[in-house]
Amino acid sequence: MKYRVHRFDIKMTIDQSKLEQFLNNLDGEVVAVIPNVTIAIFWIHKVDFLLVIEKIG
């Protein structure tokens, strides 16, 4: 099996429709979605980007 890793830059408050469109346009099967969570000022957690792992073939 081959896998492809996509990086999807995201702002969680406004990019829901873009993420939905991106996932629906993938050819293979989505195996995992891994968020990159960072801590900003005053311990506020923020998701900068998602890694989407797609199984091809």
DOLUM-111274 format. One record per residue: x, y, z of N, C-alpha, C in turn. Coordinates in steps of 0.05 Angstrom, whole numbers, plus 5000, padded with zeros to 4 digits. Example, Ala and Ser with C-alpha at 12.3 -4.5 7.8 and 13.67 -1.06 7.14 Angstrom:
BEGIN
526448865156524649105156526449345156
525749555142527349795143525850015157
end
This chain:
BEGIN
501749765000500050005000501750255000
500850454987502150714987500450915002
501851105015500551305031501551575022
499751775023500452045017499752215041
501552395049500952575071500552855061
498352975068497653245059497753435084
498753675080498653875101496454075093
494654115112492354295108492454515129
493354755120493354985139490455075144
489955125170487155165178486955385199
484755525198483755685220481055555228
480955455252478755285260476055435259
476055695261473555845263472355895235
473955895214472855975188473355775165
474855565169475655385147474155125146
471855095159470454845159469554765131
468554935115467654865088469954795070
472354935074474654865058475754595064
475654525090476554255098474654035087
472054085088470153895078470553855048
471054075033471454055004474053894999
476153955014478753825011478453525015
477153445037476753155043475153015021
473053145011471353024991472752994964
474853154959476253144933478552944933
479152814956481352624956480552374941
482452244928481952004912481851754929
483651744949483951504965482251504990
483051335009481651305034483151465056
481751625072482951775093483451585117
486051565124486751375146486851525172
487851775172488051925197488152225191
487152375211487452665210488752745237
491152865234492752925258493053225260
491953345282492253635285494953705298
496053935290498454045303497454265322
497554195348496454375369498854525382
498654785382500654945396499355105419
501055195437500055355459500955645455
498955815455499556105451499656245479
499356495478499456655503497156575521
497756575547495756505568494656225565
496356035556495655755554493255705536
492855865516490655825496491655625475
490255415470491055215451489955295423
491655245403490955325376491855105356
490155045337490854855316491855015291
494454975285495655115262495054985235
495354715235494954565210494154285217
493154145197492453865199494153705180
495053465189496253275171494153065164
493553035139491552845130493052625116
492752375126494052145114492051995097
492751965071491051845051492251585042
490751375041491551105031490851095002
492851034985492451034956492650744946
490850674928491050414915489550214929
end
